[in-house]
Amino acid sequence: MLRSNSPGIFWSDKEKDLILKKLGEIVRHKRAELKISQEELAFKCRFDRTYISLVERGLRNISFTNLLILAEGLNTTISPPLSVACQNKE
């Protein structure tokens, strides 16, 4: 959503929440494809298991560097998950 009175791109809090939830669903789906637990993924990425849980539930706004680490732990790149998560944010 673009604000008419300010330059640049603006996403509402609702849109941001939807993107984080979608990203979390993608992470959960990819982890399930690999048949690994949250604990195993966390160990691989050197994260806490609760962090993985928060990301999967869309409750954590993951940093770019942690997203790269997580993608590597899931044997993927960030491109497909990001493009899917940002589609249909409404």
N, C-alpha and C positions, 0 to 999 in steps of 0.2 A: 504494500500500500504506500503510495507516494503522497506526502503532505504537500498541499498546494502552496503553503506559505514558507516552506523551507526547502533548500536544495538537498539532493541526495535521496537515498532510499530509506524508508522507515517501515519497520515491521512492528505490528502491534504485539503486545505481550501474549495475546491469544495465538497469533501466528507463530511466534517463537516457541511457545509451549507445544504446538502441534508438530513443529519441525523436530523438536527434541524427542517427542514421543515416537515419531516415525523413525528417527535415527535409532532409538532404543529398540524398536521392533525389528529393524534390520540387523542390529547387533545380535539380538536374541535368536533370530532366524538363522543367521550365519553360524552362531555357536552351536545351535541344535544340529545343523547340517554336519558339522565337524564331530558331533557326538561327544562334546566336552562339557564339563560342568563349569559353573561360574568360578568355582575355586580353581580349577585347572587353568582357565583363561587368565584369571588374576595372577596366578603363579607365573605363567608364561610372560605376562606383561609387566610383572613386578608391581601390580596394583593390589589393593585390598579387595577381598571378595565383595564387601559392601559397596565399594565404588562401582564395580561391574553391575551390581543390582540396581543402583541408583541410575546409572546410564541406561540400562535396559528398560527401566520404568519411565524414562524421560524426565527424571527429577534432578539431573545433574547436567549443567552446561559444560560440556567437556572442552578442554583446551585443544588447540590445534595440534600441539606436540603429542598430547595424550591420544588424540584421534589417530595420528600416524602410528603410534605404538600399538594401539588397539587393532588397527587394520592389519598390521604385520602379525600380531598374535592370532588373527582370524584368517591368515593366509590370503589376504585380499589387498586392494588399494582403497584409498578414500574416494576415488572418483565415482564409482557406481553408487555406493551408499549415500554420498552427499547429493548427487543429482536426483536420486529417488526421494530422499527426505525433503528436498526443497520443492519438489513438484506438488501441486495440489495442496498447498498449505492452508487453504481455506476450507 
